[in-house]
Amino acid sequence: MRLFVALDLSAPLRDELALLRGSLPNVQWIPKDNYHLTLRFIGEVTSRAEQEEIDLALGQLSWAPFELSLLGAGLREHTKTDTLIIHIEQNDALTALQSQIEKLLRRAGCDTLKKRFHPHIALGHISSTRREESARWVQAHNLFRSTPMSVQHVTLFESLKGFDQRTYVHQAEYAWHPNMTLVPGEEL
């Protein structure tokens, strides 16, 4: 099972982001149901014991709820395929939450990440040969600013490989306070 920890976006925020799709042809746009803000990629977890260690570690998270906003478009360049992204406004509470997740998962036996945390939301993938067109898309959406989103829980997702897209399945949610239980279907 391929796992990662992320902030699941609210439906109104997903709708807001979905309006940015389609303004550039020949992009593999990510379905809006897959929009999320990755806090920590875990990778393949094959044993039940590893899964339980991860669950126990994430169950120890504790932070004060906070708000975050999305701010401006960008492009993450890669060798063959680039990614159109939306940046996250600088947020010390988000950075502290991600750092806490990293420490707890390392103690649970997860490998140390080699990349620095650069929070963003991926919207689509485009050939790296089309960087000039991508740059125009970034310029057109660089003033994008979302309505603030309240962060009161994090989600453990499983990534399933589909025919042409990945599907992300909720495995567990962890509230801002370890003793708070999340009731499915209830908004905090």
N, C-alpha and C positions, 0 to 999 in steps of 0.2 A: 504494500500500500504506500503510495507517494503522498506525503503530508506536508502542509505548510500552515503557518499561523497568520491570520490577516484580520483586518477590519472589514466586516461586511457592510456595504454601503446601503443607505436607506433607499427605498423605492423612488422618492422624489429626486434624490441626487442622481440615481441611475438614469432617470428620465432626462434630467438636465444634461448629463454627459452624452446621452444618446443623440441629442440634437446636433452634436458636433460631427456625427458620422455622415457619410455620404457627400461631404463637401469636397472630396478628393476621389477621383475614379481609380479603379484597380487597386484598392486597398482591401486586405483581408480584415474587415472590421470585427472586433471581438463582440459577441453577443452581450447585451447589457446585463443579463443575469450573471455574467461572469466577472463583472467589474468588482474589484476589491483592492485594498491597499495591503500588500504583503508586508508583514512585520518580521517574519523569520521563515525561510525555506528550511525544511527539515530533510526531505528526501525520502528514499525508500526505507520503510520500516517493515521488517519481515516477521518479527516475533511478537507474540502477545505480551511478553514481559516488557519489551521496548515500548509498546503502545501504552502500557500501564504506567511506566516511568514518566513518559511524556505527559500523560493525563494528570498524574500526581504533581508534577512540576508546575504545570499551568494552573492547577488548582490553588497554588500558593500565591498567585498574582494578587497584588493589592495596590490600588492607585485611586486618586480622586478623579471623578468624571471630569471631562474637559470637552471643549469644542475645537474642531479643526475646519479649515476652509481649503478648497482647491484654488490654485492661483496660477494661471498661465499655462500655455502649451509648450511642448518641447519635443525633441527627437533624440532617442538613444540609438546611436550608430553601432552597427555590427558589420561583419564581413559581407554577408549576403542579403540579410533582411534587417531593416531598421524598424524601430517601434515608435509609433506616435503616442505621446504620453501627455498627461496633465500633472503638473507639479503640485505639491502640497505646501501651503504657506508654512514658513518656519514656525515650529511649535515645540517648546521645551518639554511639555508634558508628553507629547508623542515620542520624542527622543528618549526620555526617561523610561517610558513604558517598553519601548523596543529593547533598551539596554537591560531592563529587568527580565524580559523574556529570554534574551540571549544568555544571561547568567544562569537562569533556572534550567534552561535546556542543556547547557554545557554540563551542569552538575548532574543532570539526568543521563549523561552519556552521549549526547549529540555532538557531532563534530563542530569545531569552531569555524565560523564563517570567515572566508578570506576577503570578502568584499565589504566595503563600508555601507552603511545604511543610507540610501538615497530614496526617500519616500516619493512614490508617484503611482499613478494609475494608468495602466496600458489600455489604449483604445483600439489600436489596430497595427497591422504589420504591412510593410511596403518594401519593395525591392530597393536595395541600397543604390541601385543605378538611377533612382528617381529622387535624389536628394534635393535637387533644385525645386521640384514640385512640393516636396515635403517641407522645405524651408518656407515656401509661400503659405502652406497650410498653417505652419507654426506662427507665422507673422499674422495671419488672419484671425487666429484664436489666442494670441498672446495676452490679450486683456481679459480673457475669461476669468471670472471669479464666481465661485459657487456660493450658495447660501451655506451658513455654518452647519456642521453635523455634530451631534452630541456623541461622544464616545463613552459608552457605559459597559461594553463587553467586547471581548475578542473571540474569534472563532477559529477552531481547528478544522481545516478543510482536507479532504482527500481529493487528489487530482486524478481523474479517470481519462484515459486517452480515447477519444472518439474518432469517427471517420475523418473529419476535417477540422475539428476543434476539440479542446479539452472541456470536460464537464467538471465542475467543482461541487462536491457534496459535503454538506455540513456534517461533521463528526461530533463536535461538542462546542459549547459556548461557555466562556468563563467571565463571570461578573467582575465589576471593579472592586468588589470586596469579597474575600474568600468564603465568608459565611452566608453570602446572599445566594439563594437559588434562583435559577432562571426557569420560569414556567413556559413551555412551548406555546407560541401564539400570543403571548402577552408582551406588550411594549413596555420598556422601563420609562 
